[in-house]
Amino acid sequence: MRGPDELRPLNPPSVHDEPSTEGTGVITPESLRRALRSVLAVLLLLTGALLAAPAASARPLPVPAAVPPATLTEVTGFGANPSDLRMYVYAPAGVTAHPAVLVAVHWCGGSGPAMHSGTEYAQLADRYGFVIVYPSVTRSSKCFDVSSPQALRRDGGSDPVGIKSMIDWVSAAYSADTSRVFATGISSGAMMTNVLLGDYPDVFAAGAAFAGVPFGCFATTDGSEWNSACSGGTVVRTPRQWGDLVRGAHPGYTGPRPRMQLWHGTEDDVLRYPNFGEEIKQWTDVRGIGQTPSVTDSPQTGWTRTRYGGTGDRAPVEAISLQGVGHNLYAWGMAARVLTFFGLDTGGPGPDPQPTGSCRVTVSTSAWNTGLTASVTLTNTGTSTVNGWRLGFTLPAGQTVTNGWGAAYTPASGAVTATNAPYNGTLAPNASVTLGYQASHTGDSRAPSSFTLNGTQCAPD
């Protein structure tokens, strides 16, 4: 994808000094005393007037401008920047108090200014008041590093560290809402979006990747920026394997994971279409939801949209496939759909969707030397009916499901998803369903943990 040749000017309007009012007479001690007496008299009069005046009503102060408003501006000295990225910032004239932050990442051969002029995010920022960061590569390829070991781990170095510094700078300068930081990108920028969400799951609320590849797919160890196997769509892994790559970028992290929106053209000849399915595998596993879509529709001719773990505009994972479209799939108007997914088109934070309401889980187990059985009761404690449920949970290390009833279980170990049987997929408010399984173990016979219903965390009993 290439942006228009004409880029917006980067230089802010010039600021002129006030004209000089300096006098030309000779200054004497007496003239200084007279001048000081006059100034003192004026100050006393002003002080009295202020004390006598009624108190003014409180008015909200405008958000201070860290960069010239409505002007793409380069910022330097923003913090740790091991790969010498350049930083561009766009803050609208009407930036909101505690604004959201959007990181918009360019394609190979592009730049921050080209991403600014070639997409409509700035116009949308003018409407909704968020601040945009445009990172810009300086290496000769003009591609982001999504392949080195340094880039694929938290605070490991290279481009992700520099981008995180940019976010920190904007967050401090505008007192930004750090729960509403988002990333989007095209091609190389889409791959970087995957990397950023993997490296910094505690920083980003969601991402949108246009024609990218999964986190870790482009990994190399020889210093090369290009991975032909990945670009050709021949790197295929299980959902758990893909998810483990993301989890391995920030070992020990147990907090919430970002939502992800994925876009890909079926005729992409640069980053082949199979990468789209591998991305879906990865992010559904990271979110602990199943591979079966909650809903499938066609919001536009030639588009197939699938949503996982929820049915609304802010489902945990959303994937849009564009029939007959090549690598340069980004088109004007798509950014508005990104903002809907992020929740930035409402002027306020958008929580994860709660299409299934609340839930509660109780578990009982019976174990012997190398095996166990578990009985799991799932209760819909929400106010709306659940039509089609997927119960996610995590088995202790060494446990493997050998058979089950009341649901289909996949995979057999680790982060498991139990999907309803044909006869028990509907759960009315306060209704329950009981399912169970038999598993082998290597010494740890504890009950599973971390239950989710269609991507929503359940309360233990």
Disulfide bonds with the S-S distance in Angstrom:
Cys108-Cys143 1.88
Cys217-Cys230 2.02
Cys359-Cys458 2.12
